[in-house]
Amino acid sequence: MSDCIFCKIAAGEIPAEKVYEDDQVVGFRDLNPQAPVHVLLIPRRHITTLNDLTEADEALVGHLFRVAARIAADEGLAERGYRTVMNCNAEGGQTVFHIHLHLLGGRQMTWPPG
């Protein structure tokens, strides 16, 4: 999608502090971190919301979570704990309409979230 900021990051058109990259997924540090470690994981292919996922996307979504676990280990969070979050649509807190998985850690998480 030509006007999607995450598509532009994935394509290398907008700089980001990337921590992971493969043929399906890009991981980069959030510009407005909500925890000491806050990484966003995005598929390279544009998918607007979780509601737009199909059965064909199951492996991609599983890959997002596996990459999150790998990054959590690399960042020293695996044993201490971390949170993964995917928001859907405006009331769910989604502000960029390209699915993305938040990886948050490095501090005690509280429940319930806001």
Salt bridges, closest charged atoms under 4 A:
GLU17 OE2 - ARG29 NE 3.25
GLU21 OE2 - LYS18 NZ 3.41
GLU21 OE2 - ARG44 NH2 3.03
ASP22 OD2 - HIS63 NE2 2.56
ASP30 OD2 - HIS38 NE2 3.31
ASP57 OD1 - ARG45 NH2 2.28
GLU75 OE2 - ARG29 NH2 2.63
